[in-house]
């Protein structure tokens, strides 16, 4: 009996050992399932980095399928290239060089669809280089990224300018005002405004770098200022600017000006050189709008007249226990300004709590249907209101947006939106002072205003 008991005990122990071994194998399977979702290693190679002499620092971004940034890093030198480890999914990987120069402004939010823009004048002194690759990450991968210039290079040299000129400013159009972090140009038909410097009797600038924009022609104009007057000269060239290509515009006059530099610049395609007598430029009398694609906005001043826009000639009357004050939150609204009418009555200009990004036709429909807290009849800023609002908040629009956001209202966009004004016929923004014509195919920000008369309840 004792032997039988020992034998049974031995078999019980074997069963327990097999059971424990089974538990161990289950844990291994769980580990494999966890690894199946990542993270995975990403080995990135820049296939043509040798073409770009000043590449570092680099900015690296991984954007997920919604455009949100999943990973970012600044690489200061080739020796510091990071080891990337990313979860399973589809990503856009962007590499940007030149971002650290200070010539470019970052977008308000790190999103693949947001635009980075120029610090001033729609041009830079440092070229922007960009590369991207779309990655479907399901295991460890090796990714090769090819870099390319996102900008065209311009060299300007103007002889034949009257001796009495005290300043010369060149404008080149159309150009784009920005580019997304994944490399899509804004194509909004702006102009680059470039001051020139007089060197040995010739007015020069460059190299300066611009983002190309869609178009059939390139327009060059010169604003020449003397002590007594300003005169604008211009001419057209029958081609658009292209990224990765240098352009050399040279006017000649007394004392011929020869083309300077090499005809081939490292890393760039062969340059386009234009040499023409200054006398061949046409006197224009005023800055001319760029030749933009159909439906895109131009860049000249427009909209000084408000084209009969209704500016609340017969405003609504609201009775309230508390009169609104300028630059405060009143109910769901931001009160931009208040004009006292009497001790118990004011005229208040309200700004809508909501903001939209829409094409022009869609914006008209939204405006007509919009109602907030029982108040309807909203409209866009007039041209004069747009200038006044922009000038008032040019330096503090981010602080204003923070205050609005804390109170549940939508923010304003400082860097990457133009706002509709002048009854949808014009646009304004907070990154330059231009009031420009609106187009039909561009997405604009819509922020509405409404004048109301507020009486204090007795």
C-alpha positions as CSV (number, residue, x, y, z in Angstrom):
1,X,0.0,0.0,0.0
2,X,2.8,2.4,0.8
3,X,4.5,1.7,-2.6
4,X,1.2,2.4,-4.4
5,X,0.8,5.7,-2.5
6,X,4.3,6.8,-3.4
7,X,3.6,5.9,-7.1
8,X,0.4,7.9,-7.1
9,X,2.2,10.9,-5.6
10,X,4.9,10.7,-8.2
11,X,2.3,10.9,-11.0
12,X,0.6,13.8,-9.3
13,X,3.9,15.7,-9.3
14,X,4.5,15.0,-13.0
15,X,1.0,16.3,-13.8
16,X,1.8,19.5,-11.8
17,X,5.1,20.0,-13.7
18,X,3.4,19.6,-17.1
19,X,0.7,22.1,-15.9
20,X,3.3,24.7,-14.9
21,X,5.2,24.2,-18.2
22,X,1.9,24.9,-20.0
23,X,1.5,28.1,-18.1
24,X,5.0,29.1,-19.1
25,X,4.3,28.5,-22.8
26,X,1.2,30.7,-22.5
27,X,3.2,33.6,-21.2
28,X,5.6,33.4,-24.2
29,X,2.6,33.6,-26.6
30,X,1.3,36.7,-24.8
31,X,4.8,38.3,-25.2
32,X,4.7,37.6,-28.9
33,X,1.3,39.2,-29.3
34,X,2.5,42.3,-27.5
35,X,5.5,42.5,-29.8
36,X,3.2,42.2,-32.8
37,X,1.8,45.7,-32.1
38,X,5.3,47.3,-31.7
39,X,7.2,49.3,-31.0
40,X,9.3,48.7,-34.1
41,X,12.7,50.0,-35.1
42,X,13.0,52.5,-38.0
43,X,16.4,52.8,-39.6
44,X,16.4,56.0,-41.7
45,X,18.9,56.8,-44.4
46,X,19.2,60.2,-46.2
47,X,19.9,59.0,-49.7
48,X,21.3,62.3,-51.1
49,X,22.5,64.2,-48.1
50,X,25.9,64.9,-49.8
51,X,24.2,67.4,-52.1
52,X,23.4,69.7,-49.3
53,X,26.4,71.4,-47.7
54,X,24.6,72.9,-44.7
55,X,22.1,70.3,-43.7
56,X,22.2,70.2,-39.9
57,X,20.4,70.8,-37.6
58,X,17.5,68.7,-38.9
59,X,14.0,68.5,-37.6
60,X,12.4,65.1,-37.8
61,X,8.6,64.4,-37.5
62,X,6.4,61.3,-37.5
63,X,2.8,62.2,-38.2
64,X,0.0,59.7,-37.7
65,X,-3.0,59.1,-40.0
66,X,-4.8,62.0,-38.4
67,X,-1.9,64.4,-39.0
68,X,-1.0,64.6,-35.3
69,X,2.7,64.4,-34.4
70,X,3.6,61.0,-32.8
71,X,7.3,61.7,-32.5
72,X,9.7,64.7,-33.1
73,X,13.3,65.4,-32.6
74,X,16.0,67.9,-33.5
75,X,19.2,66.4,-34.8
76,X,22.2,68.7,-34.4
77,X,24.9,66.6,-36.1
78,X,25.2,63.4,-38.2
79,X,26.8,61.6,-35.2
80,X,23.6,62.2,-33.2
81,X,21.2,60.4,-35.5
82,X,18.5,58.9,-33.2
83,X,17.4,55.3,-32.9
84,X,13.7,55.4,-33.7
85,X,11.2,53.1,-32.1
86,X,7.5,53.6,-33.2
87,X,4.3,51.8,-32.6
88,X,2.5,49.9,-35.4
89,X,0.5,52.1,-37.8
90,X,0.7,54.3,-40.9
91,X,2.9,57.4,-40.7
92,X,4.2,60.3,-42.7
93,X,7.9,60.8,-41.9
94,X,9.2,64.4,-42.6
95,X,12.7,65.7,-42.5
96,X,13.2,69.5,-42.6
97,X,16.5,71.5,-42.8
98,X,16.7,75.2,-42.5
99,X,13.9,75.5,-39.9
100,X,16.3,76.6,-37.2
101,X,17.5,79.7,-39.1
102,X,14.9,82.0,-37.7
103,X,13.8,82.9,-41.3
104,X,10.7,80.6,-40.9
105,X,7.9,80.8,-38.3
106,X,6.6,77.5,-36.9
107,X,2.8,76.7,-37.1
108,X,0.6,77.2,-34.1
109,X,0.2,73.5,-33.7
110,X,2.4,70.5,-34.7
111,X,0.2,69.0,-37.3
112,X,1.1,67.8,-40.8
113,X,-1.5,70.1,-42.4
114,X,-0.4,73.3,-40.6
115,X,1.7,75.8,-42.5
116,X,5.1,77.2,-41.5
117,X,5.6,80.6,-43.0
118,X,8.3,83.3,-43.4
119,X,9.4,85.6,-40.7
120,X,9.0,88.6,-43.1
121,X,8.6,89.6,-46.7
122,X,7.6,86.0,-47.9
123,X,11.3,85.2,-48.4
124,X,14.3,83.8,-46.5
125,X,18.0,84.1,-46.5
126,X,18.3,80.3,-45.7
127,X,17.0,77.7,-48.1
128,X,14.4,75.2,-46.8
129,X,15.2,71.5,-47.6
130,X,12.5,68.9,-47.1
131,X,12.1,65.2,-47.5
132,X,9.3,62.8,-46.6
133,X,8.2,59.2,-46.9
134,X,5.0,57.4,-46.1
135,X,5.5,54.4,-43.9
136,X,3.2,51.5,-43.1
137,X,4.9,50.2,-40.0
138,X,4.2,46.5,-39.3
139,X,7.7,45.3,-38.4
140,X,11.3,46.7,-38.2
141,X,12.0,48.7,-41.4
142,X,14.7,50.5,-43.2
143,X,13.5,53.8,-44.8
144,X,15.4,55.8,-47.5
145,X,14.4,59.5,-47.6
146,X,15.4,61.7,-50.6
147,X,15.8,65.4,-49.8
148,X,15.0,68.3,-52.1
149,X,14.8,72.1,-52.0
150,X,11.4,73.5,-51.2
151,X,12.4,76.9,-52.5
152,X,13.6,78.7,-55.6
153,X,16.7,80.9,-55.3
154,X,16.7,84.5,-56.6
155,X,19.7,86.7,-57.4
156,X,18.8,90.3,-58.2
157,X,21.1,92.9,-59.7
158,X,19.6,96.2,-61.1
159,X,21.7,98.6,-63.1
160,X,20.3,101.6,-65.1
161,X,18.4,102.8,-62.0
162,X,18.2,106.6,-61.8
163,X,21.2,108.0,-59.8
164,X,18.9,110.0,-57.5
165,X,17.2,106.8,-56.2
166,X,17.5,106.5,-52.4
167,X,15.9,103.0,-52.1
168,X,14.9,100.2,-54.4
169,X,12.5,97.4,-53.4
170,X,11.8,94.4,-55.7
171,X,8.6,92.4,-55.6
172,X,8.4,89.0,-57.2
173,X,5.1,87.2,-57.6
174,X,3.3,84.8,-57.5
175,X,4.9,83.0,-54.6
176,X,3.5,80.9,-51.7
177,X,3.4,82.3,-48.2
178,X,3.9,78.9,-46.5
179,X,4.5,75.1,-46.7
180,X,3.0,72.3,-44.5
181,X,5.3,70.2,-42.4
182,X,4.7,67.4,-44.9
183,X,5.7,69.5,-47.9
184,X,2.5,70.9,-49.4
185,X,2.8,74.5,-50.6
186,X,0.0,77.0,-49.8
187,X,-0.2,78.2,-53.5
188,X,-1.9,81.4,-52.4
189,X,-0.3,83.7,-55.0
190,X,1.5,86.2,-52.7
191,X,4.5,88.4,-53.5
192,X,8.0,88.4,-52.0
193,X,9.1,91.9,-51.0
194,X,12.9,92.3,-51.1
195,X,14.8,95.4,-50.3
196,X,17.9,95.9,-52.4
197,X,21.3,97.4,-51.4
198,X,23.3,99.7,-53.6
199,X,26.8,98.3,-54.3
200,X,29.1,100.2,-56.6
201,X,26.2,101.8,-58.4
202,X,24.1,98.7,-58.8
203,X,21.2,97.7,-56.6
204,X,21.5,94.1,-55.5
205,X,19.9,91.4,-53.3
206,X,20.3,87.7,-52.9
207,X,20.5,85.0,-52.8
208,X,17.0,85.0,-51.3
209,X,14.7,82.0,-51.2
210,X,11.0,81.9,-52.0
211,X,8.3,79.2,-52.1
212,X,6.9,78.8,-55.6
213,X,3.2,79.2,-56.4
214,X,1.1,78.0,-59.3
215,X,0.9,80.4,-62.2
216,X,1.8,80.9,-65.9
217,X,4.1,83.9,-65.5
218,X,6.5,85.5,-63.1
219,X,6.1,89.2,-62.4
220,X,9.0,91.4,-61.3
221,X,8.4,95.0,-60.3
222,X,10.7,97.6,-58.8
223,X,9.6,100.4,-56.4
224,X,12.2,103.1,-56.9
225,X,12.0,105.9,-54.4
226,X,13.8,109.3,-54.7
227,X,13.6,112.2,-52.3
228,X,10.6,113.6,-54.2
229,X,8.6,110.6,-55.5
230,X,8.1,106.9,-55.9
231,X,7.9,105.1,-59.3
232,X,7.1,101.5,-60.0
233,X,8.5,99.6,-63.0
234,X,7.6,96.1,-63.9
235,X,8.0,93.3,-66.4
236,X,6.7,89.7,-66.9
237,X,8.5,86.5,-67.7
238,X,6.6,83.6,-69.3
239,X,7.3,80.9,-66.8
240,X,6.6,80.2,-63.1
241,X,9.2,79.8,-60.5
242,X,10.2,76.3,-59.6
243,X,11.6,74.8,-56.5
244,X,15.3,73.7,-56.7
245,X,16.1,76.2,-59.5
246,X,18.1,79.4,-59.2
247,X,17.0,82.6,-61.1
248,X,19.2,85.5,-61.8
249,X,17.4,88.7,-62.8
250,X,19.8,91.4,-64.1
251,X,18.9,94.8,-65.6
252,X,21.6,96.7,-67.5
253,X,22.1,100.4,-68.1
254,X,25.0,102.7,-68.3
255,X,28.0,100.5,-67.8
256,X,26.9,97.1,-68.8
257,X,26.3,94.6,-65.9
258,X,27.7,91.1,-66.5
259,X,26.1,88.0,-65.1
260,X,28.0,87.0,-61.9
261,X,28.8,83.6,-60.5
262,X,28.6,80.2,-62.0
263,X,25.9,79.0,-64.2
264,X,25.6,75.8,-62.1
265,X,25.1,75.9,-58.3
266,X,25.8,72.7,-56.4
267,X,22.6,70.8,-55.5
268,X,20.5,72.9,-57.8
269,X,19.3,72.5,-61.4
270,X,20.8,74.8,-64.0
271,X,19.9,78.4,-63.3
272,X,17.7,80.6,-65.4
273,X,19.4,83.9,-66.3
274,X,17.5,87.0,-67.5
275,X,19.5,90.0,-68.7
276,X,17.5,93.0,-70.0
277,X,17.9,96.7,-70.4
278,X,16.3,98.6,-67.5
279,X,14.6,100.8,-70.1
280,X,12.6,97.8,-71.2
281,X,10.8,97.7,-67.9
282,X,7.3,99.3,-68.1
283,X,6.3,102.1,-65.7
284,X,3.3,100.8,-63.8
285,X,2.5,103.6,-61.4
286,X,1.4,101.2,-58.6
287,X,2.2,97.8,-57.3
288,X,0.4,95.3,-59.6
289,X,-1.3,92.1,-58.4
290,X,0.4,88.8,-59.2
291,X,-0.9,86.8,-62.1
292,X,-2.5,84.1,-59.9
293,X,-4.3,80.9,-60.9
294,X,-8.0,81.2,-61.4
295,X,-9.8,81.3,-58.1
296,X,-6.7,82.0,-56.0
297,X,-6.3,85.2,-54.1
298,X,-4.0,88.0,-55.4
299,X,-1.6,90.0,-53.3
300,X,-2.4,93.7,-54.1
301,X,-4.3,96.0,-51.8
302,X,-8.0,95.8,-52.4
303,X,-11.2,96.2,-50.6
304,X,-10.6,99.8,-49.3
305,X,-14.2,100.2,-50.2
306,X,-16.7,98.0,-48.4
307,X,-18.9,97.5,-51.5
308,X,-22.1,98.4,-49.7
309,X,-21.6,95.9,-46.9
310,X,-24.3,96.2,-44.3
311,X,-22.6,97.4,-41.1
312,X,-25.6,97.0,-38.7
313,X,-27.3,100.2,-39.6
314,X,-30.3,99.2,-37.5
315,X,-28.7,97.1,-34.7
316,X,-30.6,94.7,-32.4
317,X,-31.5,96.0,-28.9
318,X,-30.7,93.8,-25.9
319,X,-31.7,94.5,-22.4
320,X,-29.2,93.3,-19.8
321,X,-28.6,93.6,-16.1
322,X,-24.9,94.3,-16.8
323,X,-23.6,96.5,-19.6
324,X,-20.7,94.9,-21.6
325,X,-17.2,96.4,-21.4
326,X,-14.5,96.4,-24.1
327,X,-12.2,93.4,-24.4
328,X,-14.1,91.3,-22.0
329,X,-16.2,88.1,-22.1
330,X,-19.9,88.9,-22.0
331,X,-22.1,85.8,-21.9
332,X,-20.8,83.5,-24.8
333,X,-19.2,86.5,-26.7
334,X,-16.0,88.4,-26.8
335,X,-16.8,92.1,-26.7
336,X,-14.3,93.8,-28.9
337,X,-15.2,97.4,-28.3
338,X,-18.0,99.5,-26.7
339,X,-19.3,102.9,-27.6
340,X,-21.3,104.6,-24.7
341,X,-24.6,106.1,-25.9
342,X,-25.8,107.2,-22.4
343,X,-25.3,106.3,-18.8
344,X,-27.6,103.2,-19.3
345,X,-26.9,102.3,-22.9
346,X,-24.0,101.3,-25.1
347,X,-23.2,100.1,-28.6
348,X,-21.2,96.9,-28.4
349,X,-19.3,95.1,-31.2
350,X,-19.4,91.4,-30.5
351,X,-17.1,88.7,-32.0
352,X,-18.5,85.2,-32.5
353,X,-17.3,82.6,-30.1
354,X,-16.9,80.1,-33.0
355,X,-14.5,80.1,-35.9
356,X,-14.6,78.1,-39.2
357,X,-12.2,77.2,-42.0
358,X,-14.2,77.3,-45.2
359,X,-14.3,78.1,-48.8
360,X,-15.9,81.4,-49.7
361,X,-19.3,80.1,-50.8
362,X,-19.5,77.8,-47.8
363,X,-18.7,80.8,-45.5
364,X,-21.5,82.8,-47.0
365,X,-24.0,80.0,-46.1
366,X,-22.6,79.6,-42.6
367,X,-22.9,83.4,-42.0
368,X,-26.5,83.5,-43.2
369,X,-27.5,80.7,-40.9
370,X,-25.5,81.5,-37.8
371,X,-27.3,82.3,-34.6
372,X,-25.8,82.5,-31.1
373,X,-27.7,83.0,-27.9
374,X,-30.7,84.2,-29.9
375,X,-28.7,86.8,-31.8
376,X,-28.7,86.5,-35.6
377,X,-27.7,88.8,-38.5
378,X,-23.9,88.3,-38.2
379,X,-21.4,89.6,-40.8
380,X,-17.7,89.7,-41.6
381,X,-15.4,92.5,-40.5
382,X,-15.5,95.5,-42.8
383,X,-12.2,96.5,-44.4
384,X,-11.7,99.2,-41.8
385,X,-12.6,97.0,-38.9
386,X,-10.2,94.3,-40.2
387,X,-7.3,96.8,-40.3
388,X,-8.3,98.2,-36.9
389,X,-8.6,94.7,-35.3
390,X,-5.4,93.5,-36.9
391,X,-3.4,96.6,-35.8
392,X,-4.8,96.4,-32.2
393,X,-3.9,92.7,-31.7
394,X,-1.0,92.3,-34.1
395,X,1.5,91.7,-31.2
396,X,-1.0,90.2,-28.7
397,X,-3.2,87.9,-30.7
398,X,-1.7,84.8,-29.0
399,X,-2.5,86.3,-25.5
400,X,-6.0,87.1,-26.7
401,X,-6.4,83.6,-28.0
402,X,-5.3,82.1,-24.7
403,X,-7.9,84.2,-22.9
404,X,-10.6,83.1,-25.3
405,X,-9.7,79.5,-25.0
406,X,-9.8,79.6,-21.2
407,X,-13.4,80.8,-21.5
408,X,-14.5,78.2,-24.0
409,X,-14.2,80.4,-27.2
410,X,-12.3,79.4,-30.3
411,X,-8.8,80.8,-30.8
412,X,-7.5,83.1,-33.6
413,X,-4.8,81.8,-35.9
414,X,-1.7,84.0,-36.1
415,X,0.4,82.3,-38.6
416,X,-1.5,80.1,-41.0
417,X,-4.9,81.6,-41.8
418,X,-6.4,84.5,-43.7
419,X,-9.7,85.8,-42.4
420,X,-12.6,86.9,-44.7
421,X,-13.7,90.5,-44.5
422,X,-15.4,93.1,-46.6
423,X,-18.5,91.0,-47.2
424,X,-16.4,88.0,-48.2
425,X,-14.6,89.9,-51.0
426,X,-11.3,90.4,-49.2
427,X,-9.1,88.8,-46.6
428,X,-6.7,89.9,-43.8
429,X,-4.3,88.1,-41.5
430,X,-2.0,88.7,-38.5
431,X,1.3,87.8,-40.2
432,X,1.3,90.8,-42.6
433,X,-0.6,94.0,-43.3
434,X,-2.0,93.1,-46.7
435,X,-5.8,93.3,-47.4
436,X,-6.1,91.1,-50.5
437,X,-8.9,89.8,-52.7
438,X,-10.5,86.5,-51.8
439,X,-10.7,83.6,-54.2
440,X,-13.2,80.8,-54.7
441,X,-11.0,77.7,-54.2
442,X,-9.0,78.7,-51.1
443,X,-10.0,77.8,-47.5
444,X,-10.3,80.9,-45.3
445,X,-10.9,81.4,-41.6
446,X,-14.3,82.9,-40.9
447,X,-14.9,84.9,-37.7
448,X,-18.1,86.9,-37.5
449,X,-19.0,90.2,-35.8
450,X,-22.2,91.8,-34.8
451,X,-23.1,95.3,-33.5
452,X,-25.8,95.4,-30.9
453,X,-27.3,98.1,-28.7
454,X,-27.4,97.1,-25.0
455,X,-29.7,98.8,-22.5
456,X,-29.3,98.3,-18.8
457,X,-32.5,96.9,-17.2
458,X,-34.2,99.0,-14.6
